[in-house]
Amino acid sequence: MSRKHTILIAEDEPMMLKVLEFKLRKDGYEVMTASNGKEAIEKIRNTPPDLLITDLTLPFFNGLEIIDYVRKNGTPRLPVIILTDVDTESVILEAFKTGANDFITKPFSPNELSVRVKRYLQET
């Protein structure tokens, strides 16, 4: 990897955020974090990442609103992985309809997340 890919993680649970950040840094990525939707959108606007991992339930703007912002504001090809404990079919379908590329339900395997992240970043 000549250039480190940057991943933005939008997650309001501090422990989960630390686990994700640690795993992805260990995998060799630059990692930005946001603990709410407003912060995530500001970071996307100021320093667009190469991939976004977002929870659905966030303060200020939820994950679907973040995806909607991304798709309508200049970064429509940004890969987005939803990582959430909400797993009802209607929510999953809504996430894909809004523009999510992938959906992982918590609890999850960090190694599975690594494989999916790598796959999306190889495509960019």
N, C-alpha and C positions, 0 to 999 in steps of 0.2 A: 504494500500500500504506500504509494508515494505521498499522497496527501491524506491526512486524517479526516475521516468523515465526522461531521458534527451531528449529534442527536439531541433533540430537545425532549425532555421528559416532563409532562404536566401531570402532577400527582399531588393530592393534598394530604395524603397519609405520610408523615415524616419518615417512619421506619421503612415503608415500601420504597419511598423515593431514594433513601440511602442505599438500599439493597440494589435497586436498579442502576443507580449511578455507579456503585462499586463494580458491579458485574460488567457494565458496558465500558467503563474505563479500563478494566482488566483485559477486555477484548480488544483494546487499542483505539477506542473512539474518543473524540472530544465530546464532553457531555455538558449541556446546559440544563438547568432545572427551573421549574416554575411550580409554585404551590397553589396557584389558582389560575382561572381562565384569562383574567385580565393581564396578568404577568406573562402568560404564554403568548397571547396575541402581540403584546409589546415586543417580546423577543423575536417572534416570527417576523414582525415588521422591521425591526432594527438589524437583526443578524439572522437571516433565514437559514434554518438548519437543512441538513440533507435528508433527515427522517424525523418524524414526530411520533412519539409514543404518548398517548393521553388516556387518562381515566375519563369516564363519562360524567361522573358526579364530582364537579368542582365548584368552588365558590365563584361568584361573579358571572362567568360564562362557563357553561358545561361543555363537555367534549364535542357534542354535536354542533354547538355554536362555533367552537374553534375550527372544526372541519369545514363548516359552511364558510367561515371567514377565509380560510386557506384556499378553498376552491374558487372563491369569487374575487380574490385580491392578489393576483399576480404569481401565485405559487401553486397552480392547479395540478402540477405533476409531483408535488411533494408526497412521498409515501407516508401513509398514516396508519399506525397500528393502535387499535383500541385495546386497552388492558384494564379490565373492570370486573367487578363481582356481580354486575347486572347481567343476567343471562337469559332473559325472556326472549322468545323468538321475535316478538314485535320490535323490541329494542335493537336486536341484532340486525334485523332487516332495515330498520330506520338508519342505523349506522352505515350500512353499505349503500343505501339509497343516497345518503348525504355525501358520501365520497370516501369512506374508510376503505383501506386496501386489505386490512386483516383485522381479526377479532380474537383476542385471547381472554379466556375467563380465569379469574383468580379463584383458587390458588393455581399457580402455573409452574412449569419447569423453567428455571433460568436458562438452561441449555437449549430448550426449545425456542425461547425468545431470541437467543443468540443466533440460532440457525435462521430464523425468519428475518431478523435484522440484516444479517449478512446477505441473504438472498435479495432483499430489496435494494441494498446499497450496491450490489454488483450490477444491478440493472441501470444505475444512474451514471 
